[in-house]
Amino acid sequence: MTPEEFRAAGYDLIDLIADYLEGVDQRRVVPDISPGDVRAMLPERPPAAPESWSQVRADVDRVVLPTLSHWQHPNWFAYFPANTTYSSILGELLSAGLGVQGMSWVTSPACTEIETLMLDWMLELLDLPDRFRSTSEHGGGVIQGSASEATLVAILAARWRATGGAVNADGDTTKLVAYTTSQAHSSIEKGLRIAGVGTYRLRIVDHLDDTFAMRPASLAAAVAADLAAGLTPFFVCSTHGTTSSMAFDPTTDIAEVCERHDLWLHVDGAMSGIAALTPEFRWVNDGLDRADSYCTNPHKWMGVNFDCTLFWTADRRALLGALSILPEYLRSAAAESGAAIDYRDWQVPLGRRFRALKLWFNLRLDGVGSAQERIRRDVGLTDELARWVANDDRFEIVAPHPLNLVCLRLAGQLNEVTDELIDTVNAAGEFHVTRTVLDGVSALRVSVGSRTTEREHVARLWAELQRIARLLVPDEDDTGELRLGI
Amino acid sequence: MTPEEFRAAGYDLIDLIADYLEGVDQRRVVPDISPGDVRAMLPERPPAAPESWSQVRADVDRVVLPTLSHWQHPNWFAYFPANTTYSSILGELLSAGLGVQGMSWVTSPACTEIETLMLDWMLELLDLPDRFRSTSEHGGGVIQGSASEATLVAILAARWRATGGAVNADGDTTKLVAYTTSQAHSSIEKGLRIAGVGTYRLRIVDHLDDTFAMRPASLAAAVAADLAAGLTPFFVCSTHGTTSSMAFDPTTDIAEVCERHDLWLHVDGAMSGIAALTPEFRWVNDGLDRADSYCTNPHKWMGVNFDCTLFWTADRRALLGALSILPEYLRSAAAESGAAIDYRDWQVPLGRRFRALKLWFNLRLDGVGSAQERIRRDVGLTDELARWVANDDRFEIVAPHPLNLVCLRLAGQLNEVTDELIDTVNAAGEFHVTRTVLDGVSALRVSVGSRTTEREHVARLWAELQRIARLLVPDEDDTGELRLGI
């Protein structure tokens, strides 16, 4: 592909993206296809000769766009929307175009230093504690590819600290015990498993029945029992906004227990931490001043396209102790002097893209005000939806809704009826929601966080939920109406 | 940022990238700056209000471009060039624009199925064994973010298989032993450390003095000794193209040992495996038909911009056993039926970008012929450089150069003289090379693999190396000439 062909195709692709994002609401949210359908639309063998941009572009229109699940759709109420914004798309484009590797300062100074600056900017915008600032004595931040990776490096740093570094040599994790609740993200269990802390040594601490938040007294009791058994408690994950119901664990009380026994306290704010961009929601930071590490995802609410997880630690010595490996071909004078940060030692992979560009572009071109507006809009819409639900006897809300997630079910019905509500609303292709189970109770999650979602979309979803509910659970005086399902 | 502002800025950025890549040879390869210089050029605090594209673009020109290390520069002979191509930049742009999450089939069918197809296309283009094909009984492939992550998941699959899955529950890794040579990439040790196999249980197997390739007899002896000691050998990493000197371990002979004791055999072809796109270099695949897993990096020689590591396994059951975690909100009918692949269970993170697009675009817009031409060109230039070096008594070549890497030093001199040669050639900013140490001997690595490198660039580097060598090591009949260094 020549530079001139690239320019022409590039302009065309920029237009395609703008057209796609502006028109995505005209599409089904999730395609009506079966496994294998996409592959069947494409040649089984690679092309023998180069093709033109117009041929490739035609396949984007014919094959790709109709077989996506459209995460940028205004009726995407599933998971937590992984938003993209025009500004961050440009940042990702520049990162790809420059093609630099930021594994160490010397391999690309701009990549490293702009990343450090962005972490400090975000620390200020989120009003995070100074102990995480890059210029503090032992703290600092880095962009990870996902919250799963952030969790894993937190576990590894904790493991290193709890063993005095011995784990790097002896690999002995057989006494280490970790603590979280059943509401924590699956990546906690996955990260622990990777680090050699299997399910036998992951304590699922009790949570409160109504808020799904960890009970600190249960944590203290579990830690005491493990100490008495000769084990080594080392890691606690407190979640600020669980995936299932957006529960907030009481980090300040949890920190009491952690400090008493020198446990690493990681706070997972992947889903909800970005709310702190807005002063009235700064309570999501409660307790962070006593955490050893923290992560949150601009690639969710803030709209900096995936992958962009911010990870901070107050103890970079433990992180570097866990992750530094230094062969000859990676040494540099800048790093050895201590003046420069080599981010390869802050993460699992060696290579790294210039991800700071998309955050930088977003903060400059859209401004933090744009994210604040969306956060306020989404919390407002969620509150409004929750009021509608509360006023309809057919439904009940099964968890608090402190920000932009409502979990609801059909009141007084078996789980299967709510499951059928979920399947029915999804099957039509106009909306997409996800299911969760809270202490054995099926719930429909409505996550209001897509960049393009407005009041009309939430109102239409609610009307559709009501329509299906009337079919599934007719009023006693309803007669002759079709009753779906069980 | 409005759609119209995005279009205008997008066109401008496409032009900026083309101008940058076409003119990068006019820049210093590595900037002459110190840690902190980049940050000092930028405001310490985030902007209070949105800025215009022209302001941001001006800072790209003023701050970013002058403070990068230019990996796309034709005089970049360091590490292994992490190439980008116009076609793959467009693929990355589309991925950012669509903003979908491919963690499971249902969350974006196109993202999953095109990735599976690309792995099968690449399997055919590289002529890899059928046991890795997605349609084989137990095999399959996936795009990982880096070879480090590919290595880690191979280790985790091996750990799961060696313990019959028990490690997921008991986390006991204290008997597991792994094997590789001192020439293996640092990510092997890092991955093992993460997985709870510390340096005490990583055996550094002897290598041959002249080729730096593993001695299979030493591997067999080490495994026997560990078995006799009651330990559990479980993982061997054989490298096809080491980072330091591009050594090739004898995988077929290593496989004999692995099969005898049911050890997981991972082959790390990160750097050199892409050479198999060219039929005359298919020998780089020797032994892969007996490997449990394999990785290679299109983001190096092939020019599919980072991150794009291809990872195949012949035993996806072990991979899924190691990495599957299934909470309610991630379940889907498509996955439970077994008809669909959920790639979240093939990797460490949960989220994943639509990385297959850049590989698809590259193979269609540039065609495999383009990569084949570059591979042949670079191996030819390397052979030519090696002949020049061999014909100059001041220099010696310290390792075989089977493909596109030459390791050289100043003959008969102390290491410090070669180190000074490296520092001097790098200091001027016209070229960038890296240093390595091979069995205690300092060497200058010349890695010929940048997309834009032509004969003239290699010739100028060689002239510069000769010029500096004359200063560092004058001929006996030289008089009065400046002598640099020690």
Contacts between the chains, C-beta under 8 A, distances in Angstrom:
chain1	res1	chain2	res2	distance
A	1	B	85	7.0
A	1	B	86	4.3
A	1	B	87	4.9
A	1	B	365	5.0
A	1	B	366	5.7
A	2	B	86	7.8
A	3	B	18	4.5
A	3	B	21	7.3
A	3	B	22	5.5
A	3	B	86	7.1
A	5	B	86	7.3
A	6	B	14	7.2
A	6	B	17	7.9
A	6	B	18	5.6
A	6	B	86	3.8
A	6	B	89	7.4
A	6	B	90	7.3
A	7	B	14	5.8
A	7	B	15	6.3
A	7	B	18	5.5
A	9	B	86	8.0
A	9	B	90	5.9
A	9	B	365	7.9
A	10	B	10	7.7
A	10	B	11	7.6
A	10	B	14	3.4
A	10	B	17	7.7
A	10	B	18	7.8
A	10	B	89	7.9
A	10	B	90	6.5
A	10	B	93	7.4
A	11	B	10	7.5
A	11	B	11	5.1
A	11	B	14	6.2
A	13	B	90	5.6
A	13	B	93	5.8
A	13	B	94	6.2
A	13	B	97	7.7
A	14	B	6	7.2
A	14	B	7	5.8
A	14	B	10	3.4
A	14	B	11	6.2
A	14	B	14	6.8
A	14	B	93	7.8
A	15	B	7	6.3
A	16	B	94	7.6
A	16	B	97	7.6
A	17	B	6	7.8
A	17	B	10	7.7
A	17	B	93	7.3
A	17	B	94	7.1
A	17	B	97	3.4
A	17	B	98	7.8
A	18	B	3	4.5
A	18	B	6	5.6
A	18	B	7	5.5
A	18	B	10	7.8
A	20	B	97	6.6
A	20	B	98	7.0
A	21	B	3	7.3
A	21	B	97	7.1
A	22	B	3	5.5
A	30	B	106	7.4
A	31	B	109	6.3
A	33	B	109	5.8
A	34	B	334	7.7
A	34	B	339	7.4
A	35	B	105	6.0
A	35	B	109	7.4
A	35	B	113	7.7
A	35	B	334	5.5
A	35	B	337	7.9
A	35	B	339	4.1
A	35	B	340	4.0
A	36	B	113	7.4
A	36	B	339	7.1
A	37	B	109	7.2
A	37	B	113	7.8
A	38	B	109	5.5
A	38	B	110	5.2
A	38	B	112	8.0
A	38	B	113	3.7
A	38	B	114	6.6
A	39	B	113	4.8
A	39	B	114	7.9
A	39	B	116	7.0
A	39	B	117	5.4
A	42	B	114	7.3
A	42	B	117	6.0
A	44	B	117	7.8
A	44	B	120	7.8
A	45	B	121	7.1
A	45	B	124	6.7
A	46	B	121	4.2
A	46	B	124	6.6
A	46	B	125	5.9
A	46	B	363	5.5
A	46	B	368	6.7
A	47	B	363	6.7
A	47	B	364	5.6
A	47	B	367	6.6
A	49	B	367	5.9
A	49	B	369	7.5
A	50	B	364	7.2
A	50	B	365	6.2
A	50	B	366	6.1
A	50	B	367	3.7
A	50	B	369	7.3
A	50	B	370	7.3
A	51	B	364	4.7
A	51	B	365	6.6
A	51	B	367	7.8
A	52	B	365	8.0
A	53	B	365	6.7
A	55	B	364	7.3
A	56	B	361	6.3
A	56	B	364	5.2
A	56	B	365	6.1
A	60	B	94	6.9
A	63	B	110	7.0
A	64	B	98	7.7
A	64	B	110	5.0
A	64	B	114	7.4
A	64	B	357	7.9
A	67	B	109	5.1
A	67	B	110	4.1
A	67	B	113	7.6
A	68	B	98	6.4
A	68	B	100	5.4
A	68	B	108	5.5
A	68	B	109	7.4
A	68	B	110	5.1
A	68	B	111	7.3
A	69	B	100	6.3
A	69	B	106	6.9
A	69	B	107	5.4
A	69	B	108	4.7
A	69	B	109	7.0
A	70	B	100	7.5
A	71	B	99	5.5
A	71	B	100	5.1
A	71	B	101	6.0
A	71	B	107	7.9
A	71	B	108	7.6
A	72	B	98	7.5
A	72	B	99	5.2
A	79	B	101	7.6
A	79	B	107	7.6
A	79	B	329	7.2
A	82	B	99	6.3
A	82	B	100	7.9
A	82	B	101	5.1
A	82	B	351	7.0
A	83	B	99	6.9
A	84	B	96	6.4
A	84	B	97	7.0
A	84	B	98	8.0
A	84	B	99	3.4
A	85	B	1	7.0
A	86	B	1	4.3
A	86	B	2	7.8
A	86	B	3	7.1
A	86	B	5	7.3
A	86	B	6	3.7
A	86	B	9	7.9
A	87	B	1	5.0
A	88	B	96	7.3
A	89	B	6	7.4
A	89	B	10	8.0
A	89	B	93	7.2
A	89	B	96	4.6
A	89	B	97	5.4
A	90	B	6	7.3
A	90	B	9	5.9
A	90	B	10	6.5
A	90	B	13	5.6
A	92	B	92	6.5
A	92	B	93	7.2
A	92	B	95	7.9
A	92	B	96	3.8
A	93	B	10	7.5
A	93	B	13	5.8
A	93	B	14	7.8
A	93	B	17	7.4
A	93	B	89	7.2
A	93	B	92	7.2
A	93	B	93	4.8
A	93	B	96	6.7
A	94	B	13	6.2
A	94	B	16	7.6
A	94	B	17	7.0
A	94	B	60	6.9
A	95	B	92	7.9
A	96	B	84	6.4
A	96	B	88	7.3
A	96	B	89	4.6
A	96	B	92	3.8
A	96	B	93	6.7
A	96	B	305	5.1
A	96	B	358	8.0
A	97	B	13	7.7
A	97	B	16	7.6
A	97	B	17	3.3
A	97	B	20	6.6
A	97	B	21	7.1
A	97	B	84	7.0
A	97	B	89	5.4
A	98	B	17	7.8
A	98	B	20	7.0
A	98	B	64	7.7
A	98	B	68	6.4
A	98	B	72	7.6
A	98	B	84	8.0
A	99	B	71	5.5
A	99	B	72	5.1
A	99	B	82	6.3
A	99	B	83	6.9
A	99	B	84	3.4
A	99	B	305	5.4
A	99	B	306	7.1
A	100	B	68	5.4
A	100	B	69	6.4
A	100	B	70	7.4
A	100	B	71	5.1
A	100	B	82	7.9
A	101	B	71	5.9
A	101	B	79	7.6
A	101	B	82	5.1
A	101	B	306	6.6
A	105	B	35	6.1
A	106	B	30	7.4
A	106	B	69	6.9
A	107	B	69	5.4
A	107	B	71	7.9
A	107	B	79	7.6
A	108	B	68	5.5
A	108	B	69	4.7
A	108	B	71	7.6
A	109	B	31	6.3
A	109	B	33	5.8
A	109	B	35	7.4
A	109	B	37	7.2
A	109	B	38	5.4
A	109	B	67	5.1
A	109	B	68	7.4
A	109	B	69	7.0
A	110	B	38	5.2
A	110	B	63	7.0
A	110	B	64	5.0
A	110	B	67	4.1
A	110	B	68	5.1
A	111	B	68	7.3
A	112	B	38	8.0
A	113	B	35	7.7
A	113	B	36	7.5
A	113	B	37	7.9
A	113	B	38	3.7
A	113	B	39	4.8
A	113	B	67	7.6
A	114	B	38	6.6
A	114	B	39	7.9
A	114	B	42	7.3
A	114	B	64	7.4
A	116	B	39	7.0
A	117	B	39	5.4
A	117	B	42	6.0
A	117	B	44	7.8
A	120	B	44	7.8
A	121	B	45	7.1
A	121	B	46	4.2
A	124	B	45	6.7
A	124	B	46	6.6
A	125	B	46	5.9
A	145	B	145	6.1
A	145	B	349	5.9
A	145	B	351	8.0
A	146	B	349	3.9
A	146	B	350	6.3
A	146	B	351	4.8
A	147	B	350	7.8
A	148	B	348	6.3
A	148	B	349	4.4
A	148	B	350	5.0
A	148	B	351	7.5
A	149	B	348	6.6
A	149	B	349	5.6
A	152	B	194	7.7
A	152	B	348	6.7
A	156	B	194	6.3
A	167	B	193	7.8
A	167	B	196	7.5
A	167	B	198	6.3
A	168	B	193	5.6
A	168	B	198	5.5
A	168	B	199	6.6
A	169	B	198	4.6
A	169	B	199	5.0
A	169	B	200	5.2
A	170	B	174	7.8
A	170	B	198	5.1
A	170	B	200	5.5
A	171	B	173	5.6
A	171	B	174	6.7
A	171	B	176	7.8
A	171	B	192	7.9
A	171	B	193	7.3
A	171	B	196	4.6
A	171	B	197	4.9
A	171	B	198	3.4
A	171	B	200	6.9
A	171	B	201	6.0
A	172	B	174	5.4
A	172	B	196	7.8
A	172	B	198	7.7
A	173	B	171	5.6
A	173	B	173	6.7
A	173	B	196	5.0
A	174	B	170	7.8
A	174	B	171	6.7
A	174	B	172	5.4
A	174	B	174	6.1
A	176	B	171	7.8
A	186	B	325	4.4
A	186	B	326	7.6
A	186	B	327	4.7
A	186	B	330	6.9
A	186	B	350	7.2
A	187	B	325	7.9
A	187	B	349	7.9
A	187	B	350	5.8
A	189	B	325	5.7
A	190	B	323	7.1
A	190	B	325	4.8
A	190	B	348	7.6
A	190	B	350	8.0
A	192	B	171	7.8
A	193	B	167	7.8
A	193	B	168	5.6
A	193	B	171	7.3
A	193	B	322	7.9
A	193	B	325	7.8
A	194	B	152	7.7
A	194	B	156	6.3
A	194	B	194	6.5
A	194	B	195	6.6
A	194	B	348	6.7
A	195	B	194	6.6
A	195	B	195	7.7
A	195	B	196	6.7
A	196	B	167	7.5
A	196	B	171	4.6
A	196	B	172	7.8
A	196	B	173	5.0
A	196	B	195	6.7
A	196	B	196	3.0
A	197	B	171	4.9
A	198	B	167	6.3
A	198	B	168	5.5
A	198	B	169	4.5
A	198	B	170	5.1
A	198	B	171	3.4
A	198	B	172	7.6
A	199	B	168	6.6
A	199	B	169	5.0
A	200	B	169	5.2
A	200	B	170	5.5
A	200	B	171	7.0
A	201	B	171	6.0
A	243	B	327	7.8
A	243	B	329	6.2
A	244	B	327	7.9
A	244	B	328	7.5
A	244	B	329	6.4
A	299	B	351	7.8
A	305	B	96	5.1
A	305	B	99	5.4
A	306	B	99	7.1
A	306	B	101	6.6
A	306	B	351	5.7
A	306	B	353	6.1
A	307	B	349	8.0
A	307	B	351	6.6
A	307	B	353	6.5
A	322	B	193	7.9
A	323	B	190	7.1
A	325	B	186	4.4
A	325	B	187	7.9
A	325	B	189	5.7
A	325	B	190	4.8
A	325	B	193	7.8
A	326	B	186	7.6
A	327	B	186	4.7
A	327	B	243	7.8
A	327	B	244	7.9
A	328	B	244	7.5
A	328	B	435	6.5
A	328	B	436	5.3
A	328	B	437	4.4
A	329	B	79	7.2
A	329	B	243	6.2
A	329	B	244	6.4
A	329	B	434	5.3
A	329	B	435	6.7
A	329	B	436	4.8
A	329	B	445	7.2
A	330	B	186	6.9
A	331	B	435	8.0
A	334	B	34	7.7
A	334	B	35	5.5
A	337	B	35	7.8
A	339	B	34	7.4
A	339	B	35	4.0
A	339	B	36	7.1
A	340	B	35	4.0
A	348	B	148	6.3
A	348	B	149	6.6
A	348	B	152	6.7
A	348	B	190	7.6
A	348	B	194	6.7
A	348	B	348	6.8
A	349	B	145	5.9
A	349	B	146	3.8
A	349	B	148	4.3
A	349	B	149	5.6
A	349	B	187	7.9
A	349	B	307	7.9
A	350	B	146	6.3
A	350	B	147	7.8
A	350	B	148	5.0
A	350	B	186	7.2
A	350	B	187	5.8
A	350	B	190	8.0
A	351	B	82	7.0
A	351	B	145	8.0
A	351	B	146	4.8
A	351	B	148	7.5
A	351	B	299	7.8
A	351	B	306	5.7
A	351	B	307	6.6
A	353	B	306	6.1
A	353	B	307	6.5
A	357	B	64	7.9
A	358	B	96	7.9
A	361	B	56	6.3
A	363	B	46	5.5
A	363	B	47	6.7
A	364	B	47	5.7
A	364	B	50	7.1
A	364	B	51	4.7
A	364	B	55	7.3
A	364	B	56	5.2
A	365	B	1	5.0
A	365	B	9	7.9
A	365	B	50	6.2
A	365	B	51	6.6
A	365	B	52	8.0
A	365	B	53	6.7
A	365	B	56	6.1
A	366	B	1	5.7
A	366	B	50	6.1
A	367	B	47	6.6
A	367	B	49	5.9
A	367	B	50	3.7
A	367	B	51	7.8
A	368	B	46	6.7
A	369	B	49	7.5
A	369	B	50	7.3
A	370	B	50	7.3
A	434	B	329	5.3
A	435	B	328	6.5
A	435	B	329	6.7
A	435	B	331	8.0
A	436	B	328	5.3
A	436	B	329	4.8
A	437	B	328	4.5
A	445	B	329	7.3
